[in-house]
Amino acid sequence: MLPIGAGGSGINRQTQQIQKAFNRLSETSSKLATLKKINRGSDSPAGMIASEELKRELTATDAASRSAERNRSFVHVADSGLAQAGDLLNELEGNLVTAANEALSPAERDAIQIEIDAAVDALDRIGVSTHFASERVFDGQSREVLVGPNPSDQATLNVPELRSGALGSDQGALADLRGSAIDDAETAVNIVQGARSQVLNARAELGAFERNSIDATSKLFDDAAVNLNATLSAITDTDVALDSSNLVRSMILTDTAVATARLAAGTYKAQASLLDELFHVAG
């Protein structure tokens, strides 16, 4: 039993204990509901700052990773166009070798020239019509592409101008083969071989760029994302087993505080009633 006169202060203390118990219960329940141990700045000021910085780094890394995959797609489109151009150049050389046969009739030679002209025109169409995200690929312009999480992390990607007037050898351009290739098949073959070397070198450069710049940075971004996520999880994620145990403990403490407060209130009421009776007898 509480000492006489201590009932009011005892109830106040019990009320404070109930409030503390409910606060602990609410905090633990919130952590389990969100599976996050930092739901507001007051939970862990230092942890909140660290977690927000990690989220910023994750966002930048994710953006850089998407940019790397976009660059990879661009390279694949360019490589596909160059591969088609290479096939056309192979057909051109085959036609020129056939045209060198003096046993061919004039009609056959004219037919071969028509095929050569069509192949040159087809190569020009590839150069003009190949686009990536509404951007012309084979415009001959170098591109500065993002290869890191910071805007300054740039690398130069070179793509040739795929045009019959720009491809060939020191003996002429592919465009010169229109209408007259079979008249000098040897020179024409030299021009085609020069163009094919340019196309093959461009494909090799694109492949090296993908392997050394895109693949390497993509792996770096993937590893960084894994490590950043692991660190962020360690800072912010709830330990479910621990907080489940804490929840049970908080519930027990809350029930105990409420029961104790009820007992204190009952004792205080009994003391007050006893005093009333004493005063009545004395009066």
C-alpha positions as CSV (number, residue, x, y, z in Angstrom):
1,M,0.0,0.0,0.0
2,L,1.2,3.5,-0.8
3,P,1.9,5.8,2.1
4,I,-0.9,8.2,3.0
5,G,-0.5,11.4,0.9
6,A,1.6,9.7,-1.7
7,G,-1.2,8.4,-3.8
8,G,-1.4,11.4,-6.2
9,S,2.3,11.5,-6.9
10,G,2.3,7.7,-7.3
11,I,-0.4,7.8,-9.9
12,N,1.6,10.5,-11.8
13,R,4.7,8.3,-11.8
14,Q,2.6,5.4,-13.1
15,T,1.1,7.6,-15.8
16,Q,4.6,8.6,-16.9
17,Q,5.6,4.9,-17.0
18,I,2.6,4.1,-19.1
19,Q,3.5,6.9,-21.5
20,K,7.1,5.6,-21.8
21,A,5.9,2.0,-22.3
22,F,3.5,3.1,-25.1
23,N,6.2,5.2,-26.8
24,R,8.5,2.1,-26.8
25,L,5.7,0.0,-28.1
26,S,4.9,2.5,-30.8
27,E,8.5,2.8,-31.9
28,T,9.0,-0.9,-32.1
29,S,5.8,-1.5,-34.0
30,S,6.7,1.2,-36.5
31,K,10.1,-0.5,-37.2
32,L,8.4,-3.8,-37.8
33,A,5.6,-2.3,-39.9
34,T,8.1,-0.5,-42.2
35,L,11.0,-2.9,-41.8
36,K,13.1,0.2,-41.3
37,K,14.8,1.1,-38.1
38,I,15.1,4.7,-39.2
39,N,11.7,6.2,-39.9
40,R,12.4,9.7,-38.7
41,G,15.4,11.8,-38.0
42,S,15.1,11.4,-34.3
43,D,15.6,7.6,-34.6
44,S,19.2,8.1,-35.6
45,P,20.4,11.5,-36.8
46,A,23.8,10.2,-37.9
47,G,22.3,7.1,-39.5
48,M,19.8,9.2,-41.4
49,I,22.5,11.4,-42.8
50,A,24.6,8.3,-43.8
51,S,21.6,6.6,-45.4
52,E,20.6,9.6,-47.4
53,E,24.1,10.0,-48.8
54,L,24.1,6.3,-49.7
55,K,20.8,6.7,-51.5
56,R,22.3,9.6,-53.5
57,E,25.2,7.5,-54.5
58,L,22.9,4.6,-55.4
59,T,20.8,6.9,-57.6
60,A,23.9,8.2,-59.4
61,T,25.3,4.7,-59.9
62,D,21.9,3.5,-61.2
63,A,21.8,6.4,-63.7
64,A,25.3,5.7,-64.9
65,S,24.5,2.0,-65.3
66,R,21.5,2.8,-67.4
67,S,23.6,5.2,-69.5
68,A,26.2,2.4,-70.0
69,E,23.5,0.1,-71.3
70,R,22.2,2.8,-73.6
71,N,25.8,3.2,-74.9
72,R,26.0,-0.5,-75.4
73,S,22.7,-0.5,-77.5
74,F,24.1,2.3,-79.6
75,V,27.3,0.4,-80.3
76,H,25.3,-2.7,-81.2
77,V,23.2,-0.7,-83.7
78,A,26.3,0.8,-85.2
79,D,28.0,-2.6,-85.4
80,S,24.9,-4.1,-87.1
81,G,24.9,-1.4,-89.8
82,L,28.7,-1.8,-90.4
83,A,28.2,-5.6,-90.7
84,Q,25.6,-5.0,-93.4
85,A,27.9,-2.6,-95.2
86,G,30.7,-5.3,-95.0
87,D,28.4,-7.8,-96.6
88,L,27.7,-5.4,-99.5
89,L,31.4,-4.8,-100.0
90,N,32.0,-8.5,-100.2
91,E,29.3,-8.8,-102.8
92,L,30.8,-5.8,-104.7
93,E,34.2,-7.5,-104.8
94,G,32.7,-10.7,-106.0
95,N,31.0,-9.0,-108.8
96,L,34.1,-7.1,-109.8
97,V,36.1,-10.4,-109.9
98,T,33.4,-11.9,-112.1
99,A,33.4,-8.8,-114.4
100,A,37.1,-9.2,-115.0
101,N,36.3,-12.3,-117.0
102,E,36.7,-11.2,-120.7
103,A,34.6,-14.1,-121.8
104,L,31.4,-12.3,-120.5
105,S,29.1,-10.8,-123.0
106,P,28.4,-7.1,-123.0
107,A,24.9,-7.8,-121.6
108,E,26.3,-9.8,-118.8
109,R,28.8,-7.0,-118.0
110,D,26.1,-4.5,-118.0
111,A,24.0,-6.6,-115.6
112,I,27.0,-6.8,-113.2
113,Q,27.4,-3.0,-113.4
114,I,23.7,-2.6,-112.4
115,E,24.3,-4.9,-109.4
116,I,27.4,-2.9,-108.4
117,D,25.4,0.4,-108.6
118,A,22.6,-1.1,-106.5
119,A,25.1,-2.3,-103.9
120,V,26.7,1.2,-103.7
121,D,23.2,2.8,-103.4
122,A,22.3,0.3,-100.7
123,L,25.4,1.2,-98.7
124,D,24.4,4.8,-98.8
125,R,20.9,4.0,-97.6
126,I,22.3,2.2,-94.6
127,G,24.4,5.2,-93.8
128,V,21.4,7.6,-94.0
129,S,18.6,5.4,-92.5
130,T,20.4,3.8,-89.5
131,H,19.2,5.7,-86.4
132,F,19.3,5.2,-82.7
133,A,16.7,7.1,-80.6
134,S,15.9,9.4,-83.6
135,E,19.7,10.2,-83.9
136,R,21.5,9.4,-87.1
137,V,24.3,6.9,-86.3
138,F,26.7,7.2,-89.2
139,D,27.2,10.9,-89.4
140,G,30.9,10.8,-88.9
141,Q,30.8,12.8,-85.7
142,S,32.6,11.6,-82.5
143,R,30.4,11.4,-79.4
144,E,31.3,12.1,-75.7
145,V,29.5,9.4,-73.8
146,L,29.0,9.0,-70.0
147,V,31.0,6.1,-68.5
148,G,30.9,7.0,-64.8
149,P,28.6,8.3,-62.1
150,N,29.8,11.9,-62.5
151,P,29.1,14.2,-65.4
152,S,32.9,14.6,-66.0
153,D,33.3,10.9,-66.5
154,Q,33.3,11.0,-70.3
155,A,34.8,8.9,-73.1
156,T,35.0,9.5,-76.8
157,L,33.1,7.2,-79.1
158,N,34.1,7.4,-82.8
159,V,31.7,6.2,-85.5
160,P,32.6,6.6,-89.2
161,E,30.6,8.3,-91.9
162,L,29.0,5.5,-93.8
163,R,28.8,7.0,-97.3
164,S,30.1,5.9,-100.6
165,G,31.8,9.2,-101.2
166,A,33.7,8.8,-97.9
167,L,34.8,5.2,-98.2
168,G,37.5,3.8,-100.5
169,S,41.2,4.0,-101.1
170,D,43.8,6.4,-102.4
171,Q,42.7,5.3,-105.9
172,G,39.2,6.6,-105.5
173,A,35.9,6.4,-103.6
174,L,33.1,3.8,-103.8
175,A,30.9,6.4,-105.3
176,D,33.3,6.4,-108.4
177,L,32.2,2.8,-109.1
178,R,28.8,3.9,-110.3
179,G,28.5,3.3,-114.0
180,S,32.1,2.5,-114.7
181,A,33.4,-0.1,-112.2
182,I,33.7,-2.9,-114.8
183,D,35.9,-0.7,-117.1
184,D,38.8,-1.0,-114.7
185,A,38.0,-3.9,-112.4
186,E,41.5,-3.9,-110.8
187,T,41.2,-0.3,-109.6
188,A,37.7,-1.0,-108.5
189,V,38.7,-4.0,-106.4
190,N,41.4,-1.8,-104.7
191,I,38.8,0.8,-103.9
192,V,36.4,-1.9,-102.4
193,Q,39.2,-3.4,-100.4
194,G,40.1,0.0,-99.0
195,A,36.5,0.6,-98.0
196,R,36.2,-2.8,-96.4
197,S,39.3,-2.2,-94.3
198,Q,37.8,1.1,-93.1
199,V,34.6,-0.7,-92.1
200,L,36.4,-3.5,-90.4
201,N,38.6,-1.1,-88.4
202,A,35.5,0.8,-87.4
203,R,33.8,-2.4,-86.1
204,A,37.0,-3.3,-84.3
205,E,37.1,0.1,-82.6
206,L,33.5,-0.2,-81.6
207,G,34.1,-3.7,-80.1
208,A,37.1,-2.4,-78.2
209,F,35.1,0.5,-76.8
210,E,32.3,-1.9,-75.7
211,R,34.8,-4.2,-74.0
212,N,37.1,-1.7,-72.4
213,S,34.7,1.1,-71.6
214,I,31.2,-0.2,-71.4
215,D,31.7,-3.8,-70.0
216,A,34.3,-2.6,-67.5
217,T,32.2,0.3,-66.2
218,S,29.0,-1.8,-66.1
219,K,30.7,-4.4,-63.9
220,L,32.0,-1.6,-61.7
221,F,28.6,-0.1,-61.4
222,D,27.0,-3.5,-60.6
223,D,29.6,-4.2,-57.8
224,A,29.2,-0.7,-56.4
225,A,25.4,-1.1,-56.3
226,V,25.7,-4.4,-54.4
227,N,28.0,-2.9,-51.8
228,L,26.0,0.3,-51.4
229,N,22.8,-1.6,-51.0
230,A,24.4,-3.9,-48.4
231,T,25.7,-0.9,-46.5
232,L,22.4,0.9,-46.7
233,S,20.6,-2.2,-45.5
234,A,22.9,-2.5,-42.5
235,I,22.1,1.1,-41.5
236,T,18.4,1.3,-42.2
237,D,16.8,-2.2,-42.2
238,T,15.1,-3.6,-39.2
239,D,16.5,-6.6,-37.4
240,V,13.2,-8.5,-37.4
241,A,14.2,-11.1,-34.9
242,L,15.5,-8.5,-32.4
243,D,12.6,-6.1,-32.8
244,S,10.0,-8.9,-32.6
245,S,11.6,-9.7,-29.3
246,N,11.5,-6.1,-28.3
247,L,7.9,-5.9,-29.3
248,V,6.9,-8.7,-27.0
249,R,8.9,-7.1,-24.2
250,S,7.3,-3.7,-24.8
251,M,3.8,-5.2,-24.7
252,I,4.6,-6.9,-21.4
253,L,6.0,-3.7,-20.0
254,T,3.0,-1.8,-21.2
255,D,0.5,-4.3,-19.7
256,T,2.5,-4.2,-16.4
257,A,2.5,-0.4,-16.3
258,V,-1.2,-0.2,-16.9
259,A,-1.9,-2.9,-14.3
260,T,0.3,-1.1,-11.8
261,A,-1.4,2.2,-12.5
262,R,-4.8,0.6,-11.9
263,L,-3.5,-0.8,-8.6
264,A,-2.2,2.6,-7.6
265,A,-5.5,4.3,-8.5
266,G,-7.4,1.7,-6.5
267,T,-5.1,2.1,-3.5
268,Y,-5.4,5.9,-3.7
269,K,-9.2,5.6,-3.8
270,A,-9.2,3.3,-0.8
271,Q,-7.0,5.7,1.2
272,A,-9.2,8.6,0.3
273,S,-12.3,6.6,1.5
274,L,-10.6,5.7,4.7
275,L,-9.7,9.3,5.4
276,D,-13.3,10.3,4.8
277,E,-14.4,7.8,7.3
278,L,-11.9,8.9,9.9
279,F,-12.9,12.5,9.5
280,H,-16.5,11.5,9.8
281,V,-15.8,9.7,13.1
282,A,-13.7,12.5,14.5
283,G,-16.4,15.0,13.6
